Amino acid sequence: MAENKTRQTDVAVEEFIASVEPKAKRDDAKVLDALFRKVTGEEPKMWGPSIIGYGSYHYTYESGREGDSLRSGFSPRKAKHSLYFMGRYCDDATGKKVDALLAKMGKHSTGASCVYVNKLADIDLDILGEIIGLCWDAMNRKYPPS
């Protein structure tokens, strides 16, 4: 069975954030890091070359494929920040609450498993904090921390 491409690494989060370009994305990454730390209570780890993850969980699909992934996190990409809210998909109630908050959060787009934000000035950070908290709680219910 193939291994996950995105795995936790030993790269220091602070070093990675210091390397983010342009400076505006780096400054936003510092704000996002502080917010995720505050809401999750977790010290971040790097996942792959560019994802900053908070917490981890082990999953097993019906197919038998299993692995480890981050519970929540973000990647400060050049074009847009990618925000990972795994808890959005844990249950319908959480998904609906997150969707309602996203509608009020500000300028963003969504993908299969990500929310994309160009710059933090475009969104309400209090609402983003609520979303992180809702998704974090949903993940903890579905995948209790060990």
Secondary structure, DSSP 8 states (H G I E B T S, - for coil): ----SS-B----HHHHHHH-SSHHHHHHHHHHHHHHHHHH----EEETTTEEEEEEEEEE-TTS-EEEEEEEEEEE-SS-EEEEEGGGGT-HHHHHHHHHHHHHHBS-EE-SSEEEES-GGGB-HHHHHHHHHHHHHHHHHHS---
